Amino acid sequence: MAIDSIRQLQTLIATEIGDLALAERVKQYGIRAAWRLRAFAREQAAPGVQPSFPEADLSDLSMSLAIRAAQLSADQKSPEHLALVKEFHELKDREALAPLLEDIKAEIERRKIADSISKALKDTAKKAVTIKNKDFSDKLVTNALRGRFAREIEKMKLARMPIELKKIKDQNAVSYFQVCLVEKPNEAVGEIFSEGEYRGVALAAFLAELVTSKRYSGIVFDDPMSSLDHIHRKAIAARLVEEAEHRQVIVFTHDLTFLYELRREAEAKERPIQYQTVRRKLTRPGYVEGELPNKAKSAVQLAKSLRSELKEVKGQFDHWTDTKRTLFCKGFIEQLREAWDQGIADFIFPVLGRFDNQIKGTSLFKLAILDEEDVKTVTAARGRLSEELHASAETLNPETVSHANLLAEIGKLEAWLTHIAQRQKVAKAPVASYS
């Protein structure tokens, strides 16, 4: 141990702790230990007898210091100690601020006066802005909004009874409007219109305000066609697709009829449309898939999904238990039956679209391509896939059907759908004679 370190330790024990006797013993032990170490290093005889190290006394001292430190630490968290510390800091702050006391009082008074002036100016300006807003809204906004609302009502075919937007008040620089009947302005619109019509009126008011404000942020609708009949459903679908030319329009719906209305309008106006399905898995909702649900898919889409499903289970199919394989095959065959049924509906699509009330008579010739071979193909497929028809030797038995059998059935469906689509595409309308 260096002489300086010995002196530091001696000073600590003597001055900080106050044990002069122990400090002297530590000093004597350290100095003699240093001398002996130097003698050994020089290969000389050790000078005198080395005094004993005061280990017990230092250990007792260390223990007493630890106990004292714990007591002081506990005292620091006591309410009394914390209160004293807080009072000490407050006194120090008072002492530091004493020379500035008069200036601080003057600043407090100045700020009070400034706040009073600001409040008075704000109240005066608010009233002035409200008056000016009334003038502007009467001249510009009111007429534009009312005119836009009338056009929205016309677009959505809601003009059964004349209605209009009427400004009822101006408050806090904001104008408030209300939907009223033209002939009976005091009658509640909600009591005259049906639930569906009332919902359509609210949608028209929203779109009128949105268009008038000239803001182009995206908008989200949750089942906007609820309680509407097919006429208003079609009109609202057309209006939402029209609005999609200016902004992103997101529609949540459970109604496949409305979904198809949106798709027809989007295709007619060549607007891009993206489908996503939100479904529940087991007990947990919120799983999003980037495609339509099966009930909304075309036969071609269903066949593609079934083929993808078969591809996914190919390596597991032959290792399943009989029960699991049978359950899978039963469900798969049922989906195949629905795909064939949808294929028949898709064949009629050029004339009568799915969930559509409009018949396109000019495309009737596209149904004429159906021949006897098509009838045989569809009948045979339905026979193979039907649980009620067991007379056919080719009927698929879910208990024995193989992965290859199911894959072959998908191939037959896809081949027929492709053949039908090609023939309808090249089909020509008959030339009309007016002689």
N, C-alpha and C positions, 0 to 999 in steps of 0.2 A: 504494500500500500504506500502511495506517495505521501511525503510529509505534508503537502498542501491538503490532501484529502483527510489526513488525521486531524489537522487543525480545524477544518470545516466541521467535521463530526463533533470535535470537542466544543466548538463554539455553539453549535446547534443545541447540544445537551445542556450546556452551561447557561446560555442566554435565553433560548426559546423555552426550554423545559424547566430550567432553574435548579438542576441537580449538579452542584459544583463537584461533589466528591466523585460521582460516577464519571463526570467529564474528565477529571484528573486521572482516574484509573484507566479510562479508554486511551487517554493521551500517552500515559506511561507504557501501556501495552503496545500501542501502535509504534512508538518511537523505538522501543527495544526490539520489536519484531523487524523494523526496518534495518536496525543495526545488524541484527543476526543474519538477515537476508544478504546484506552487503558483505558480511564476513564470509559467509558460505560461498558467495559468488567469487571472492578473492582467494578462496581456499585457505582462510585463516581460522584460528580458534574462535569459537562463539564467545562474545563478551558477556560474562555474567550469566545469571539464571533468568530465563524468560518468565515474567509474571503470568499468572493465570488470566485467561480471558473472562471478563465479567458477563458470561452468557446468560446466567439466571437473572441478573439485575436488568439486563437489556430486554430479556423476554418479558419480565414483569412490566417494564416501562412500556413496551410495545402493546401489551394487552390493555393497560390502563388508558393509553392513548386511543386505542380502538373503541373502548367503551365510551370514552368521552366524546369521540367523534360521532358515535351512534346517537348519544344523547343530544348533541348539538343539532344533528340532522333531523331528529324527531322534533326538537323544539322549533326548528325553522318552518315546519308545516303546521304548527299549532295556530289556532285563531288569534291568540294573544300576540304571537310573534309577527304574524302577517299584518295585524292591525298596527303594530308599532312601526313596521317597515313602511306601510302606506303613509302613516302620519309623518315619518321621517322624510319621505319623498315630497310630500305636500309642503312641509316646512322649507325644504331646499328650493322648491319651485317658487314659494312666496318670497324667499330671500332673493332669488335671481330676478323676479319680476318687480320687486319693490321700486326700483328706479323708474319703471315704465308704467306704473299704476295709473297715473292721470291720463297718459296717452291711450291706454287700453280702454278706460272708461269712455273717453271721447270717441274712439272708434266704434264701440258698441252702440252709442247713441246715433252716430252717423249711419250705421247699417240699418238701424230701426227706421230711420227717416227714409232711407233709400228704398227699403222694402215697401213702405207705405206708398211712396210715389209710384213704384213699379206696378203695384197692385191696382192703383187708380188708373194708370195708363192702360193696363191690360184690359180692365173692365170697359173702359171707354172705347178702346180699339176693337174689342170683341163685339160690342154693340154696333159699331160702325161697319165692321166686316159683315155682320149678319144682315144689315140693311143693304150693303152693296151686293152681297150674295143673292139677296132676294131680287134685286134689280137685274143682275146678270142672268139668274136662273129663269126669271120671267121672260126675258128677251131671247135667250139662247137655249139653255138646257131644257126648259119645260117643253117648249114646242118640239124640239128635236126628239126628246124622249117620248113624248106622247105620240108623235108620228111614227117613231120606230116601233112602239108597242102595238099600234094599229096594224102595221105590216106583219109583225110577228104573229098576231092573232089570226090574220088572214092566211099566213103560210101554214099554220097548224090547224086550219079549218075549225076554228073555235068561235066563229062569228054567228052562232045561233041566236044570241041576243046581243045587241050593241053594248059594248063596254069600253071604258076609257080609263086612262090614268089621270087622276086629279090631285093637284097639290093641296095638302091640307094645312101645312104650317111650315115656317122657317124658324129654326131654333139653334143657337150656338153655331151659327154659320153653316148649318146643314138644312137642306130642303127635304121634306118628307112627303111621299106620294102614297095614294091609295087607289086600288082598283075599284071602280064604281060602275054601276049600270047607267047607261046614258039616260034612259027614260025614268028610272027610279034610283036616283043617286043615294038615297038614304037606306035602301034595302041592302042587307048583307049578301055579297056575291056568293059566299059559301053556302047560303041557304037556298039559293036559286039553282046553281049549277050542280051537276053530279060530282062525285068524288074525283072521277077521272078528268072531267072538264076543269074542275078547280085546280087540279094538279097541273094541267096544261096551261092554264092562265098564269099560274105562278112561274112556270118555266118560261113563258113568253115575256113576263115582266123581267125576269132575271137576264134573259138574252138581250132584251131591249136596253137595259142598263149597261150590260157588258159591251155591247156594240157602240153605244153612244159615248162611253168613256174612252174608247179607242185604246184599250189595253189588250195585249195579246198573250197573256199568260195562259198556261194550260188549264183545262177545266175537267172536273171529274163528276160523273153522274152515277147515282146508285138506283137502279131500276126506275128510270124516268118514265117508263110506260105503264107503271102500276095503275090498274083500274081503267085503262083506256081501251076503247073498242078498236077494231082493225083499221078503221079510217084514220083515226087520230094517231094510231100507232105508226102507220105508214108515213103520215105527215111529219111526225116528230123525228122519225128515223131520217127522213130526207133533210130536215132542218139541221140535225146534228152533223150529218155528213157535209152539208154545205158549210157549217161553221169550221169543220176540220180543214178547210182551205186556208184559214187564217191562224189556227192555233192547234195544239195537240188536244184531242178530245178522248177522254178515257171513260168507258161505259162499263159498269158492273151490272150484270143481269142474270136472272135464272130462267128467263123466258126464251126458249129456242125460236119461237115465232118472231120475236123482236130482233133476235140475233140475225136471222135470215133476212129480215127487212133491212137491217143495217148493211148486211153484205151485198144485197141486191143494189141498194142505193150507191154504195161505195164503188161497186163494179161498173155501174152505169155512168158514174161521174169520174171513173178512173182515178179514184183516191186510194192510196195504199191503206191496207187494214192488217193489223196484227192480232192474232188470237192467243190468249193465255187462259188456262183453266186453273182455278184455285180449288183444291179438293182437300178432303180430310183423310188421313191415314190412321187407322185404328182410332184412338181417341184424340189425336192431335191435328188441329186444323192448320191451314196456312201453307200447304205444299203447292208450289206453282209449277205448272208444266206448260211448255211453249207450244201447245196444240189445242185443238178443240176436243171436247168430250166425245166419247164414241157415238152418242146419240145424235150428234150434230155433224158427224163426218160423212163424206160421200163414200160410195162403195169402194172406190179406188183407194181412198185414205184408210178405210177399215182393213182392206186386204193388205196394205203396206204395214199397218200396225200389227196385224196377226202374223205376218211373215217375220217381222222384227221380234215378236214375242217367241215364236218358235226357234229362231236363231239363238236367242238368249238362253233357252233351256235345253238346247241340243245335247250338251255334254252331260246333263243330269237326267234326262228323260228315261233312259234305260235302267237307271239305278234307283229310280223311285220305287216305293212300295206299290202294290197293286191298287190299294185304296187311293193313294195320292195321285197316281197316274190316271185312274178312272175319274176322279173329281176334276182334274185338269182337263181331260178330254171332253167331259160333259160340257163344261163351260166353254171350251174352245169350239165345239160343234155348234153350240147355241149361237156363238158370235158369228160363225160362218153362215148359219141360217139367216141371221139378221143382215149380214153383208150381201147375200143374194137378194133378199127383199129390198135392200137399199139400192142394189143394182137395177132392179125393176123400176123403182121410183126415179132413179137417175135417168133411165131410158125415156121416161115421160117428161123429164125436166124441161126440154125445149118448148113444150106446150103448156105444162102446168108445173110451176116451180114448187118446191117443198114449202109448206106453210104459206102458199100464195093463193089469193082468190082470183087473180087475173089470168085468164086463158089466152094464150098467144096463138090464135087460130091460123095465122100466116105460117106457123112452123109445123102445122099438122102433118105435112108430107114427111117429116122426119120420123114419124111413127110407122110409116109404110114400109120401112126397110126390114121390119120384123118378119121372119119367115118360119116355116115349119121346123127347120133345124134349130132355131133359137128356142122354140117352144119345147122341143125334145131336150135340149141342153138344160134349160131351167127346170123342167119337170124331173129329169133324172137327178139333178143336183138336190132338189128338194126331197126327192125320194131317199137318196143316200143319207141325208142329214136329218130326216124326220124320225122321231121316236114312234109316231103313230103308224108309219108305213113299214111293216116288217116283212112284207111279201117279197120285196126286192132282195135278190141275193147280194147286191152290192151295198146294202144298208150298213153304215158304219156303226160298229158296236164299241161304245166307249171303253168296255173292259178289255178289248183285244186290239184296238186300233194302234198303229205304230206312228212314230214320228214322221216316217216317210209318207204314210197315208195322209196325214194332215197337211204335209207340205204339198202333196199332189193335189189335194182339194183346193188349196190356195191358188196353185198354178192354173187349174181349170177356171176358177172364178176370174182371175186376172186376164186370162186369154179371151174369155167371153166379153168382159168389159172393154178390152182394147178393140176387139173386132166390132162390137156395137158402136163404139165411139168413132171409129174410122169410117164406118158406113154412114153414120149420121152426118159426119163432117162433109162427105162428098155428095150427099143426097141433094138432088135438084128439085126445085118446086116445079109442078106441072105448068105448062104454058096455058093460060086461060084463053078461051075463044069467045069472042063476042059477036060472032056472025049470026 
